[in-house]
């Protein structure tokens, strides 16, 4: 990445982290765009150059994780059936240590269900990409959509279960759910 792109990515990440930190401290309803911009030491206008609103900033990490999931699936051998590629990609991403910011975001969602529509929007966009990936691997259009939707619902359900039962690693819960 060029220096300019690295600076933009750092600003975007700083805004995301500030938004999430403030949402955890104050509750998302009490967080303002101005407070997020101040916490990240940027102007309100700079915030608006990166995000459409506070929820967009809060869910930036989710979008990055979902993009990484799609990229990991896309990089898998094309001969793999969609189910195999999806499962292997999930295992790869969950093998790394979980980002504490992402874990905090999951907990925030449980405490503030008003944020769920924003999560659904993020997942809906990636569901289309996963369906396209399943189709690229030979699944018919309906099966592609069902595989993508089922895969994401399984990941969400396993994550919710893990938050309530953290006695096993998330990767194990996801693998069991996908089985």
N, C-alpha and C positions, 0 to 999 in steps of 0.2 A: 504494500500500500504506500502511496505517496504521503508525504508529510501532511498535506492538507486533509486528505482522507482520514489519516490517523487522528488528527485533531478533531475532526467532525465526529468520528466514532467515540472519542474520549468525551466530548461534550454530551453526546447522546447518552452515553453510559452514566455520566455524572448526573444528568437530569433524571434518568430512570432510577438510579440509586437514591437520589434525594426524594423523589416522589414516593417510592416504596417505603423509605425510612419514615417520612412524615405520615404516610397513611397508617403505618404500624403504630406510631406514637400517638397520633391524634384521632385516627379513624378517617377513612377516605372522604366522608361527608364534610369534614372540617378542614380539609386541605385545599389550598387555593393554588392556582397557577403562579401567582406572585410569590407565594411562600416557597414553592418548588424552585423557581428561578433564583430567588434570594439564597436558598440553601446551596444551590449549585454555583452561585456567584456569577450568574449571567443575567441578561436583561429579559424582560417579559417577551420582547420581540424575538430574541434568540430562542427562547422556549418555543414560540410559535413557528419558528423556522424548522423545528425538529418534530414537534408533536401537535396534534390537533386539540388535545385537552389532557387533563390530569390522568384520566383513565388510560389514554393512549400511552402516556409515559409509564404508568404503573405496569402495563402489560408488555412493554418493550422486551423484557427478558423472556417472556413466554414466546413471543414471535421469533426471537433468536433461537431458542431451543427447538421450536417447531421447524424453522428453516434448516437447522442442522440435521434434524431427523429426516427431512425430505432429501437433503443433499447426501446423507449417508445411504439412504435407500437407493438413490439414483446412481451412486458409485458402486453398488453391489453388482455382481455379474448379471447381465441381462437374462441369462438362461435360468436364473432362479425364479421359481414361482413367486407371485406377489406375497403370499403368506410367509414364505421363508425369508424373503428380503425384508419385509416389515419387521418380523420377529428378530432377525439378526441385527437390524439397525437399532431397534429398541434396546437390545442387550448391549450393543456397543456403546450407546449413549449413556446407559445406566451403569455401565461398568466403572465409569469415572466417578470420582466422589461428587456428591450432589452439591450444587451451589447453594450455600446457605440463604442467599437472597431469594432463590427460587422456592426453597422450602418455606421461607417466611411469607412469600406471596401466596402459596397454597393455603397456609393457615389464615391469612388475611381474607381470602375468598370464603372460607368456612364461616368466619365471623361476620362478614358483610356480604350477604347474598345479593345486594344491589349491584355488585361488581360482576355477577355471573353473565349478564348479557355481553359484556366486553370480552369475557373469556370465550363465550360461544362464537362471537364474531371472529376472534383469532383462530379458533379451531375450524370454523366453517371455511375460511380461506384456505387453510392447509388441507382440508378434506378434499377439495377439488384437485389440489396438486397430487395428493396420494392416489386419488382415483385415476388421474392421468398416468401416474407411474404404474399402477396395476394394469391399466390398458396397454401401456407400452410393453408390459411383460406378458401380454396375450389374453388377459381377462376381457370378457365382453363388457359393454358399457354398464349394464345393470350390476353385474357381479363386481365390477370395479368400484362402483359407488358403495355397494354393500360392504365390501372389504374395507374400504377407507373409513366409512362411518363406524363399523364394528371395531376396527382397530383403535380408533381414537376414543370411542366410548369405553373400551376395555382399559386403555391406559388411564383415562380419567377415573374409572371405578377403582382400579388397583391403587392408584395414588391416594384416593380418598380413604380407602381401607388401610393403607400404610400409615397415613396420618393418625388414624385411630389405634393402630396396632403396630407400632414401630419396633416390635421385637425381632423382626426379620428385615433384611435389606429390601428396599423398594424393588430392586431388580428381580428378586425372588418372587415377590408378590405379582409383579407384572408377568413374569414367565409362567407362573401358575395360572393366572387369569387367561393368558393367551392360549394355554393348553386346553 
